[in-house]
Amino acid sequence: MAEAETCRKSHHPEHVKTNLTHRLNRIEGQIRGIKRMVDEDVYCDDIITQLSATQSALNSVAAILLDGHLKGCVKNRLAEGDETILDELVTTMTKLMRK
């Protein structure tokens, strides 16, 4: 990674950070619950249902981050004339679409 890439930072408003933290805490609890379900030999379909719900929750977190990224990072870098952000955005979108 280039030096410029290793020191990049996001600047999310406090209410967005709080929202993301709450969502991630719930997801963490869901993951612990799924692990417990596996340990307790819960029916496979029930585990798969919980996995699906957890994936949906992760997708929601990604959507919030993507929104902020587009409206903040991407917008600002384009305004500065840095069009390389578009290649980064395409790579990011490709990663998200693989799910």
C-alpha positions, -999 to +999 in steps of 0.1 A: +000+000+000+012+035-008+019+058+022-011+080+012-034+050+014-022+038+049-030+071+066-065+078+051-092+084+076-130+088+076-147+115+093-182+103+103-205+125+123-209+113+159-245+102+154-234+080+125-206+065+145-231+058+173-256+042+149-229+020+133-216+010+167-251-001+179-256-020+147-223-037+150-229-046+186-262-063+176-244-082+148-217-093+172-245-107+195-261-124+165-228-141+157-224-153+193-259-166+191-252-185+159-221-200+174-242-211+204-267-226+180-240-246+163-226-258+196-261-269+207-268-288+174-297-266+165-315-275+133-296-264+102-324-244+087-328-224+118-291-215+118-292-206+081-321-182+089-300-165+115-271-163+091-293-147+066-305-121+091-270-114+101-259-109+065-288-085+060-276-065+091-241-064+077-254-052+044-272-024+062-240-013+078-222-014+044-250+008+029-246+034+056-209+035+051-212+036+013-236+065+016-212+085+038-183+075+015-201+088-016-214+120+000-181+128+018-149+111+005-158+106-031-175+140-035-145+158-018-119+141-039-137+147-071-140+184-061-102+184-057-099+170-092-088+135-080-106+112-104-087+081-091-114+079-065-137+066-092-115+035-098-115+029-060-153+033-060-157+007-088-135-018-068-155-011-037-189-016-055-176-049-071-167-062-036-201-053-023-219-070-052-201-103-046-222-109-015 
